[in-house]
Amino acid sequence: MTSTSIDYAPWMSTNVSSEMTVVAPVPESVPAPEPTTSTTSSVDSRKVRAWAISQGIPVGKRGRIKPDVIARYNEAHGA
């Protein structure tokens, strides 16, 4: 061996066969999660926002309302 040659490990190949196929393992079948009942499905977000603002609870003008705010709204309105 000369000082300019590189001794690659046998598993390191610079040539990849065009017949080589890489296959990812197939995971075990996982059942879909059961649907959950959302606390947000039966509330009017405009009413929740207006109530939260009147109570001094910070809420955004748009986007998702935090579940704890909706829970507090529901508690205050007997839902």
C-alpha positions in Angstrom: 0.0 0.0 0.0 1.3 3.4 -0.9 0.8 6.5 1.1 -1.7 7.9 -1.3 -4.1 5.0 -1.4 -7.1 4.8 1.0 -8.2 1.6 2.6 -12.0 1.6 2.6 -13.8 -0.7 4.9 -15.4 -3.6 2.9 -18.9 -2.3 3.5 -18.0 1.2 2.2 -18.5 1.1 -1.5 -18.1 4.0 -4.0 -20.1 2.1 -6.5 -23.8 1.6 -6.0 -25.6 -1.1 -8.0 -28.5 0.1 -10.1 -30.3 -3.1 -9.0 -30.0 -2.2 -5.3 -33.4 -1.3 -3.7 -33.7 0.4 -0.3 -36.8 -0.7 1.5 -38.0 0.9 4.7 -39.5 -1.4 7.3 -43.2 -1.5 7.4 -44.6 -0.5 10.8 -47.1 -2.6 12.6 -50.7 -1.7 11.9 -51.8 1.0 14.3 -55.5 1.6 14.8 -56.8 5.1 14.2 -57.5 7.1 17.4 -61.0 7.3 18.6 -62.7 10.6 17.8 -62.9 12.9 20.9 -65.6 15.3 21.8 -64.4 18.8 21.4 -65.3 21.5 23.9 -65.2 24.0 21.0 -67.7 22.4 18.7 -70.8 23.9 20.3 -69.6 27.4 21.2 -69.7 30.6 19.2 -66.2 31.9 19.1 -67.4 35.5 18.7 -69.4 35.2 22.0 -66.5 33.5 23.7 -64.1 36.2 22.7 -66.5 39.0 23.7 -67.0 37.3 27.1 -63.3 36.7 27.6 -62.5 40.3 26.9 -65.2 41.5 29.2 -63.6 39.3 32.0 -60.1 40.6 31.3 -59.0 37.3 29.9 -56.5 37.8 27.0 -57.6 36.3 23.7 -56.5 36.9 20.2 -58.7 38.6 17.6 -58.3 35.6 15.3 -57.3 32.0 15.6 -57.9 29.2 18.0 -59.3 30.0 21.4 -57.4 28.2 24.2 -59.4 25.3 25.7 -59.2 26.7 29.2 -60.9 29.9 28.1 -63.7 27.9 26.5 -64.0 25.8 29.6 -64.3 28.9 31.8 -66.9 30.3 29.3 -68.9 27.1 29.5 -68.7 27.1 33.4 -69.9 30.7 33.5 -72.8 30.0 31.1 -73.9 26.7 32.6 -72.8 24.6 29.7 
